Amino acid sequence: MLTGVPTVCRRRTDTLHVARLWTVIEHIRDTRQIANFERISRCLLRQHDVLERETAELLRFATKERLIQRYKSGSMRGSNAGLEQKGYRIPNLETDFVCIIFFNHFHCSKNIDSVMNAKQ
């Protein structure tokens, strides 16, 4: 492996779909609900005409590429109080990794210096 060359990986998830997922998850979280698969798929179907199986594939790729985090949480109120649910959230990109979007692809690097040198 060459030294001094930033490590670049191609993403399978389209940037437009990731942006849609992030806005849907933010919208669900703003309503103080857990962003589970059912809520995400309903919002994507209603707003962007994305089918349920496509949503499952998008979430699978996005979690695999660490663009969305999966977690378990217990509900506090309502009819499902005390039940554990699987939810999705947006990772803290500043501390986890730095992403730059080039020509509709994600290029990620864990080294901030290499990203800054690539931008120049």
C-alpha positions as CSV (number, residue, x, y, z in Angstrom):
1,M,0.0,0.0,0.0
2,L,1.3,3.5,-0.8
3,T,2.0,5.8,2.1
4,G,0.6,9.3,2.1
5,V,-2.2,8.3,-0.2
6,P,-5.7,8.7,1.4
7,T,-7.8,5.6,1.6
8,V,-10.9,5.9,-0.6
9,C,-13.9,3.6,-0.7
10,R,-16.8,3.6,-3.1
11,R,-20.2,3.7,-1.5
12,R,-23.1,1.5,-2.7
13,T,-25.7,3.9,-1.3
14,D,-26.7,6.8,-3.5
15,T,-26.2,10.3,-2.0
16,L,-29.7,11.3,-2.9
17,H,-31.2,8.4,-1.0
18,V,-29.0,9.0,2.0
19,A,-30.1,12.6,2.1
20,R,-33.7,11.5,1.9
21,L,-33.1,8.9,4.7
22,W,-31.5,11.6,6.9
23,T,-34.3,14.1,6.4
24,V,-36.9,11.4,7.2
25,I,-35.1,10.3,10.3
26,E,-34.7,13.9,11.4
27,H,-38.4,14.5,10.8
28,I,-39.4,11.4,12.9
29,R,-36.9,12.3,15.7
30,D,-38.3,15.9,15.7
31,T,-41.7,14.4,16.6
32,R,-40.0,12.7,19.5
33,Q,-40.6,9.2,18.2
34,I,-38.2,6.3,17.6
35,A,-37.3,6.2,13.9
36,N,-38.0,2.5,13.3
37,F,-38.4,0.7,10.0
38,E,-42.1,1.1,9.8
39,R,-42.1,4.8,10.3
40,I,-39.2,5.4,7.9
41,S,-40.8,3.2,5.2
42,R,-44.1,5.0,5.5
43,C,-42.5,8.4,5.3
44,L,-40.4,7.4,2.2
45,L,-43.4,5.9,0.5
46,R,-45.5,9.0,1.2
47,Q,-42.9,11.6,0.3
48,H,-40.7,10.0,-2.3
49,D,-42.6,6.9,-3.6
50,V,-40.0,4.5,-2.4
51,L,-41.3,1.0,-1.9
52,E,-40.8,-1.0,1.4
53,R,-38.3,-3.5,0.0
54,E,-36.3,-0.6,-1.5
55,T,-36.3,1.1,1.9
56,A,-35.0,-2.1,3.5
57,E,-32.2,-2.3,1.0
58,L,-31.3,1.4,1.5
59,L,-31.2,1.0,5.2
60,R,-29.2,-2.2,5.0
61,F,-26.5,-0.5,2.7
62,A,-26.5,2.7,4.8
63,T,-26.0,0.9,8.1
64,K,-23.3,-1.3,6.5
65,E,-21.5,1.8,5.4
66,R,-22.0,3.5,8.7
67,L,-24.0,6.3,7.3
68,I,-26.9,5.5,9.6
69,Q,-26.6,3.8,13.0
70,R,-29.0,1.1,14.3
71,Y,-29.8,1.0,18.0
72,K,-32.3,-0.5,20.5
73,S,-34.5,1.7,22.7
74,G,-37.3,1.3,25.1
75,S,-40.5,3.4,24.7
76,M,-41.4,5.4,27.7
77,R,-45.1,6.3,27.1
78,G,-48.1,5.2,25.2
79,S,-49.6,1.7,24.5
80,N,-46.1,0.3,23.8
81,A,-44.5,1.5,27.1
82,G,-41.6,-0.6,28.2
83,L,-41.3,-2.5,24.8
84,E,-37.9,-2.5,23.2
85,Q,-37.8,-1.1,19.6
86,K,-35.1,-1.1,17.0
87,G,-34.5,2.4,15.6
88,Y,-32.1,4.2,13.3
89,R,-30.3,7.5,13.9
90,I,-27.8,9.7,12.1
91,P,-24.2,9.2,13.4
92,N,-22.1,12.1,14.6
93,L,-20.1,12.5,11.4
94,E,-17.6,14.9,13.0
95,T,-16.3,12.4,15.5
96,D,-16.9,9.1,13.6
97,F,-15.5,9.9,10.1
98,V,-15.3,12.6,7.5
99,C,-17.2,12.3,4.3
100,I,-16.9,14.3,1.1
101,I,-19.3,13.9,-1.8
102,F,-17.7,13.8,-5.3
103,F,-19.8,13.2,-8.4
104,N,-22.7,11.4,-6.7
105,H,-20.3,9.0,-4.7
106,F,-19.2,9.0,-1.1
107,H,-15.4,9.1,-0.6
108,C,-14.6,8.5,3.1
109,S,-11.4,8.8,5.0
110,K,-10.7,8.3,8.7
111,N,-7.8,10.6,8.6
112,I,-8.9,14.3,8.5
113,D,-5.5,15.5,7.3
114,S,-5.7,13.3,4.1
115,V,-9.2,14.7,3.4
116,M,-7.9,18.3,3.8
117,N,-5.0,17.6,1.5
118,A,-7.4,16.0,-1.1
119,K,-9.6,19.1,-1.1
120,Q,-6.6,21.4,-2.0
